[in-house]
Amino acid sequence: MDVNATKIGQIIFVITVIMVFFTLRFAKGKTTNLPLIGFYAILLNVIFAPAGWIYCWYWSTKPMLPKE
């Protein structure tokens, strides 16, 4: 079996970009530090992808911050 590391890297990169986009979209209006959420999403998706998916789900279910 021929393993192509370039293709695997491209797949991981595309999945990371998609998950970071959705995580930031879900977290908008629910946090005061959006860049940190994006950084955590990148780290989780690169190191251990299922954790990044759970992190995205967490932000999709979190309630909005109250308006002041």
N, C-alpha and C positions, 0 to 999 in steps of 0.2 A: 504494500500500500504506500502510495506516495503522498506525504504530508507536505502541503505547500504553506509555509509559514507566512508568506506575504498575504495570501487569501485570508488566513485566520486573523491576522492583524487588521486587515481591512474590515472584516466582519465585526470584530470587537470595537473598532473605531466608530463604525456606523451605528451600532447598537448604543454605544456610549453617547454619541451626539443626540440620538433620538430620545434616550432616557433623560438626559440632562435637560433637554428642551421641555419635555413634559413635566419633569419635576419642578423646574422654575415656573412654568405656567400654572401648575397647581399651587405652588407656594406663594405666588403673588397675592398680596393682600392678607396673607396669613402670618407673615413674619416681618421683622424690622431689619433683618440682615440678609438680604437676598444673595449677595455675592458669596457668603459663607455657605449657604444652602447649595449653590452651584458647585463650589469647591468640594463639598462633601459628596455630592452626587457623582462628580467626576472620579473621585478617589474610590468610592464604593463600586462603581461600574467597571473600573479598570482592574481593581484588586480582586473583587468577588462579585460578579454580575448579579446573582440573585439577591444579594443584600441591597444593591442599587434599585432593584425592582420593588423590594419591600419598602425602601425609603421613599420611592415615588408614590406608592400606595398610601403610605403614612401621610404625606402631604395632601393627597387627594381627599382624604377623609377628615382632616383636621378642620375645625370650624374657623371662620373668618375672625380677624381681630375686631374688637368693638371700636366703633368710630367715636372720636373724642370731640 
